[in-house]
Amino acid sequence: MTDYPEIAKHFERDVKDAEMTVRREDGLYRHVEFKALQGWSRIILVTWPYNLLVAGSHGSYHFERFGPDTEDMFDWLRGIRVEPDRWASKLVNGADSVREYDQKRLVDQVKAEVAEAVKDGAPRGLRAAVREQILESDRLHSRDWAMQMVYDFEHGVTYRAECTCGAFKDHDSYDEAVTWEFYRHRPAGDHKVKVREVGGFAFSDVGDWTLDKVNYHFAYQCHAASWAIAQYDAARKQVAA
């Protein structure tokens, strides 16, 4: 089982005829290379205590992980599921160095929230408004523009200005609700007015949405590292036998 299955399949096609060369093997200090005979793919693994460098045709990535079971970094990856999103946190350069905006994740999140709102009785026309103002926009490719559209989107929302005296008034815009106190209500004495949203739909907790994924090359090299360690172990067993 693996994350990013399409990348895993691509990797498997690239290295189906790869051959291994061990350039150094001195305990925890290793330099192992794989080269595809019919392609350009090349994988390099270099280890030293608590460190693993994965390099080659798809870039170089330096992992460092200090722990009682990671002095040999091959032990860290042996036989476990390939999880590029989680492994990115172990990069010396940090996870952000390999993350990028994923438009599909934003679209999926938007569709999921709208579907839930419609099921709960959202205002009529919500799907059409979201499609027109967000999903069909040519700005979705930009994370900043996409997030701004989501933050600003409202459908059927009204704003209630309510006074401590008990008076209140609903308005179609926030600005109208704020100015109601001064131009319409005009209370005498010590009155305080608050404005709050009433009804309608707006996206919630947008700042908590996970909209990033690791880039293609890093995910590819994660699969490469897992595969290469398995090939290395199989070769060592064959030699021992």
C-alpha positions as CSV (number, residue, x, y, z in Angstrom):
1,M,0.0,0.0,0.0
2,T,1.3,3.4,-0.9
3,D,0.6,7.1,-1.2
4,Y,0.7,8.7,-4.7
5,P,0.0,5.5,-6.6
6,E,0.4,7.0,-10.1
7,I,3.9,8.2,-9.2
8,A,4.7,4.8,-7.8
9,K,3.6,3.2,-11.1
10,H,5.7,5.7,-13.1
11,F,8.7,4.9,-10.9
12,E,8.2,1.1,-11.3
13,R,8.3,1.5,-15.1
14,D,11.4,3.6,-15.0
15,V,13.5,1.1,-13.0
16,K,12.2,-2.3,-14.1
17,D,15.7,-3.2,-15.5
18,A,17.9,-1.2,-13.1
19,E,21.2,-2.6,-11.8
20,M,22.7,-1.9,-8.5
21,T,26.3,-0.8,-7.8
22,V,27.7,-0.6,-4.3
23,R,30.4,2.0,-4.3
24,R,31.0,2.0,-0.5
25,E,29.8,-0.2,2.3
26,D,31.5,0.4,5.7
27,G,28.9,-0.3,8.4
28,L,26.6,2.7,8.6
29,Y,28.5,4.5,5.8
30,R,27.1,3.4,2.4
31,H,27.0,4.7,-1.2
32,V,24.6,2.6,-3.3
33,E,23.6,3.4,-6.9
34,F,21.0,2.1,-9.3
35,K,21.0,2.8,-13.0
36,A,18.2,1.9,-15.5
37,L,19.7,0.2,-18.5
38,Q,17.1,1.3,-21.0
39,G,16.4,4.8,-19.5
40,W,17.8,7.8,-17.8
41,S,16.6,7.0,-14.3
42,R,19.4,7.0,-11.7
43,I,19.0,6.5,-7.9
44,I,21.7,7.2,-5.3
45,L,21.5,6.4,-1.6
46,V,24.2,7.6,0.8
47,T,24.0,7.0,4.5
48,W,25.9,8.0,7.6
49,P,24.7,7.8,11.2
50,Y,21.1,9.3,11.5
51,N,21.3,10.6,7.9
52,L,20.1,9.5,4.5
53,L,20.7,11.3,1.2
54,V,18.5,10.3,-1.7
55,A,19.7,11.7,-5.0
56,G,19.6,11.0,-8.7
57,S,17.5,11.9,-11.7
58,H,14.7,13.5,-9.7
59,G,16.7,15.6,-7.3
60,S,18.5,15.4,-4.0
61,Y,16.8,15.1,-0.6
62,H,18.6,15.0,2.7
63,F,16.7,13.2,5.6
64,E,17.9,13.5,9.2
65,R,16.2,11.7,12.1
66,F,17.7,11.2,15.5
67,G,16.3,8.4,17.5
68,P,17.1,5.1,19.2
69,D,16.1,3.2,16.0
70,T,17.4,5.5,13.3
71,E,21.2,5.4,13.6
72,D,21.0,3.3,10.5
73,M,18.5,5.2,8.3
74,F,17.8,2.1,6.2
75,D,16.1,0.7,9.3
76,W,13.8,3.7,9.3
77,L,12.3,2.9,5.9
78,R,12.5,-0.9,5.8
79,G,9.2,-2.4,5.0
80,I,7.0,0.6,5.8
81,R,4.3,2.3,3.7
82,V,5.7,5.0,1.5
83,E,4.2,8.3,2.9
84,P,5.8,11.3,1.2
85,D,3.6,13.8,3.1
86,R,4.8,12.5,6.5
87,W,8.4,11.8,5.5
88,A,8.8,15.5,4.3
89,S,8.9,16.5,8.0
90,K,12.2,14.7,8.3
91,L,14.0,16.7,5.6
92,V,16.9,18.9,6.7
93,N,15.4,21.7,4.6
94,G,12.0,21.3,6.2
95,A,8.7,20.1,4.7
96,D,7.8,23.4,3.1
97,S,10.8,23.0,0.8
98,V,8.9,20.3,-1.1
99,R,5.3,21.4,-0.8
100,E,3.2,23.1,-3.5
101,Y,-0.4,24.3,-3.8
102,D,-2.8,21.6,-5.0
103,Q,-5.8,23.1,-6.9
104,K,-7.6,19.8,-6.8
105,R,-7.6,19.7,-3.0
106,L,-9.2,23.2,-2.9
107,V,-11.8,22.2,-5.4
108,D,-12.6,19.0,-3.5
109,Q,-12.9,21.0,-0.2
110,V,-15.2,23.5,-1.8
111,K,-17.4,20.9,-3.3
112,A,-17.6,18.9,0.0
113,E,-18.7,21.9,2.1
114,V,-21.3,23.0,-0.5
115,A,-22.7,19.5,-0.7
116,E,-23.0,19.4,3.1
117,A,-24.6,22.8,3.2
118,V,-27.2,21.9,0.5
119,K,-28.1,18.7,2.4
120,D,-28.7,20.9,5.5
121,G,-31.0,23.3,3.6
122,A,-28.7,26.0,2.2
123,P,-30.2,29.0,0.4
124,R,-31.4,28.3,-3.2
125,G,-28.9,28.8,-5.9
126,L,-25.8,28.0,-3.8
127,R,-24.3,25.5,-6.2
128,A,-24.7,27.8,-9.2
129,A,-23.2,30.7,-7.3
130,V,-20.1,28.7,-6.2
131,R,-19.6,27.3,-9.7
132,E,-19.8,30.8,-11.3
133,Q,-17.7,32.7,-8.7
134,I,-15.1,30.1,-7.7
135,L,-15.0,26.8,-9.6
136,E,-15.1,28.4,-13.1
137,S,-12.7,31.1,-12.3
138,D,-9.4,31.3,-14.3
139,R,-7.7,32.4,-11.0
140,L,-8.0,29.0,-9.3
141,H,-4.4,28.1,-10.4
142,S,-3.1,30.7,-7.9
143,R,-3.3,29.8,-4.2
144,D,-3.6,33.4,-3.1
145,W,-6.4,34.3,-5.5
146,A,-8.2,31.0,-4.8
147,M,-8.1,31.5,-1.1
148,Q,-9.3,35.1,-1.4
149,M,-12.3,34.0,-3.5
150,V,-13.2,31.4,-0.9
151,Y,-12.8,33.9,2.0
152,D,-14.9,36.5,0.3
153,F,-17.7,34.2,-0.9
154,E,-21.1,34.7,0.6
155,H,-24.5,33.5,-0.5
156,G,-27.8,34.6,1.0
157,V,-26.1,36.0,4.1
158,T,-27.8,38.8,6.0
159,Y,-26.3,41.0,8.8
160,R,-28.3,41.8,11.9
161,A,-27.6,44.9,13.8
162,E,-29.0,44.5,17.3
163,C,-29.0,47.0,20.1
164,T,-28.9,46.4,23.8
165,C,-32.2,48.1,24.0
166,G,-33.8,45.2,22.1
167,A,-34.2,46.9,18.7
168,F,-32.7,45.1,15.7
169,K,-32.6,45.3,11.9
170,D,-31.5,42.9,9.2
171,H,-29.4,44.2,6.3
172,D,-28.0,42.8,3.0
173,S,-24.5,44.1,3.7
174,Y,-22.2,44.5,6.6
175,D,-21.7,48.2,6.0
176,E,-25.4,48.9,6.0
177,A,-25.7,47.1,9.4
178,V,-22.9,49.1,10.9
179,T,-24.3,52.4,9.8
180,W,-27.8,51.6,11.0
181,E,-27.0,52.7,14.5
182,F,-26.1,56.2,13.4
183,Y,-28.6,56.9,10.6
184,R,-31.6,54.8,11.4
185,H,-31.8,53.7,15.1
186,R,-30.3,56.8,16.7
187,P,-30.9,55.6,20.2
188,A,-30.7,57.9,23.2
189,G,-28.7,57.0,26.2
190,D,-26.1,54.3,26.6
191,H,-27.0,51.9,23.8
192,K,-24.6,49.5,22.2
193,V,-25.0,47.9,18.8
194,K,-23.4,44.6,17.6
195,V,-23.5,43.2,14.1
196,R,-23.6,39.5,13.4
197,E,-24.2,37.2,10.4
198,V,-27.7,35.6,10.2
199,G,-28.5,32.7,7.9
200,G,-27.0,32.2,4.5
201,F,-23.8,30.4,3.6
202,A,-20.1,31.3,3.9
203,F,-17.2,28.8,4.0
204,S,-16.0,28.0,7.5
205,D,-12.5,27.5,9.0
206,V,-10.9,28.2,5.6
207,G,-7.5,28.9,7.3
208,D,-7.5,25.3,8.5
209,W,-7.9,23.8,5.1
210,T,-5.0,21.5,3.9
211,L,-4.3,22.7,0.3
212,D,-0.7,21.6,-0.2
213,K,0.9,18.4,-1.5
214,V,4.5,17.4,-1.9
215,N,5.9,17.9,-5.3
216,Y,6.2,15.2,-7.9
217,H,10.0,14.8,-7.7
218,F,10.0,14.4,-3.9
219,A,7.2,11.8,-4.0
220,Y,9.1,10.0,-6.7
221,Q,12.3,9.9,-4.7
222,C,10.5,8.6,-1.7
223,H,9.3,5.6,-3.7
224,A,12.8,5.3,-5.1
225,A,14.3,5.1,-1.6
226,S,11.9,2.5,-0.4
227,W,12.4,0.3,-3.5
228,A,16.2,0.7,-3.5
229,I,16.5,-0.4,0.2
230,A,14.4,-3.5,-0.6
231,Q,16.7,-4.3,-3.6
232,Y,19.8,-3.7,-1.4
233,D,18.5,-6.1,1.3
234,A,17.5,-8.7,-1.2
235,A,21.0,-8.6,-2.8
236,R,22.7,-8.9,0.7
237,K,20.6,-11.9,1.5
238,Q,21.5,-13.6,-1.8
239,V,25.2,-13.0,-1.2
240,A,24.9,-14.4,2.3
241,A,23.1,-17.5,1.1
